Amino acid sequence: MSQLLAMWCNTGLGCVVDLEDYSKKATWAVLKGNKPPEAPVNINLLKIRARANLDRHYEIYTFNSGDFDVAAIEELFDSSPQIIVDWIRSNGDCIHSDRQRVAAVIV
């Protein structure tokens, strides 16, 4: 099971990053007295991108992937994006969301 970060918008998947893999590598580097590797993604830059492109309705979530790796998540976004997005929303932690919500029409 890995801790993943995913960013997507109304045009598709932006990125999927394995945070646990980076965390392990950084921990071992520090324990060995080496400089930790550069982070695979800067969450603040992703948030800035989302705020600068409000018309794309970006969402950023972290979630436990279960038995799936990054490649499997990317494949699910290609084959059935709504299913994986709904699953991530219900099982993940929201970092940022500009999700467009359709207001109820009352007649």
Buried (B, 14 or more C-beta within 10 A) or exposed (E): EBBBBBBBBEEEBBBBBBBBBBBEEBEEEEEEEEEEEEEEBEBEEBBEBBEEEEEBBBBBBBBEBEEBBBEBBBEBBEEEEEEBBEBBBEEBEEBBBBEEEEEEEEE
